Amino acid sequence: MHRFGLGGQLAFKLGKRGVIMQKIRKELIRLLHDDSGAAMIEYSILIGLISAAVIAIIVFVGSWVVGAWTKLSSNLGSIP
């Protein structure tokens, strides 16, 4: 008997349906023990944090540039 369900003899007695269920069960167990997707999630979170930081820097630098440009424009306009 297998630990997670039907044994081989019982699945054989159930016929094709039992064999299919046994294959599904084995695949689900394999997926439960597979942790290769964890790294992808960690990298996705890291990319999201880096993207948020870059956007914040761009907004900050953009407002600084607009302020500097406005100051320069007003100073040039006051020159006779």
Phi, psi and omega per residue, in radians:
M1 nan 2.513 3.086
H2 -1.520 2.767 -3.060
R3 -1.194 -0.591 -3.009
F4 -1.840 0.308 3.105
G5 2.764 -2.425 -3.021
L6 -1.213 2.480 3.048
G7 -1.437 3.016 -3.101
G8 -1.099 -0.716 -3.113
Q9 -1.168 -0.731 -3.123
L10 -1.177 -0.692 3.102
A11 -1.121 -0.638 3.108
F12 -1.117 -0.698 3.126
K13 -1.173 -0.531 3.129
L14 -1.343 -0.251 3.095
G15 1.513 -2.687 -3.053
K16 -1.056 -0.683 -3.138
R17 -1.084 -0.710 3.123
G18 -1.159 -0.654 3.127
V19 -1.175 -0.721 3.120
I20 -1.114 -0.769 3.122
M21 -1.098 -0.661 3.122
Q22 -1.155 -0.692 3.099
K23 -1.139 -0.716 3.110
I24 -1.092 -0.759 3.139
R25 -1.076 -0.772 3.128
K26 -1.098 -0.707 3.133
E27 -1.158 -0.698 3.099
L28 -1.127 -0.709 3.101
I29 -1.111 -0.730 3.118
R30 -1.079 -0.741 -3.141
L31 -1.175 -0.609 3.111
L32 -1.144 -0.571 -3.113
H33 -1.573 -0.146 -3.118
D34 -1.472 2.154 3.135
D35 -2.055 0.406 -3.126
S36 -1.251 -0.400 3.118
G37 -1.312 -0.287 -3.125
A38 -1.102 -0.704 3.137
A39 -1.117 -0.674 3.134
M40 -1.112 -0.698 3.125
I41 -1.156 -0.730 3.121
E42 -1.096 -0.750 3.105
Y43 -1.153 -0.627 3.108
S44 -1.126 -0.735 3.099
I45 -1.128 -0.730 3.119
L46 -1.083 -0.765 3.107
I47 -1.094 -0.676 3.110
G48 -1.118 -0.738 3.120
L49 -1.151 -0.725 3.112
I50 -1.122 -0.727 3.119
S51 -1.086 -0.744 3.122
A52 -1.102 -0.700 3.118
A53 -1.141 -0.738 3.137
V54 -1.121 -0.742 3.125
I55 -1.107 -0.732 3.114
A56 -1.091 -0.716 3.116
I57 -1.136 -0.743 3.135
I58 -1.095 -0.739 3.123
V59 -1.114 -0.770 3.135
F60 -1.102 -0.861 -3.123
V61 -1.130 -0.658 3.126
G62 -1.089 -0.757 3.121
S63 -1.199 -0.605 3.074
W64 -1.127 -0.740 3.135
V65 -1.141 -0.729 3.121
V66 -1.089 -0.739 3.104
G67 -1.103 -0.775 3.131
A68 -1.129 -0.710 -3.137
W69 -1.154 -0.711 3.120
T70 -1.133 -0.747 3.113
K71 -1.097 -0.782 3.120
L72 -1.084 -0.744 -3.120
S73 -1.129 -0.738 -3.138
S74 -1.214 -0.634 3.092
N75 -1.177 -0.681 3.108
L76 -1.210 -0.548 -3.141
G77 -1.260 -0.431 -3.115
S78 -1.531 -0.102 3.112
I79 -1.379 2.234 -3.114
P80 -1.268 nan nan
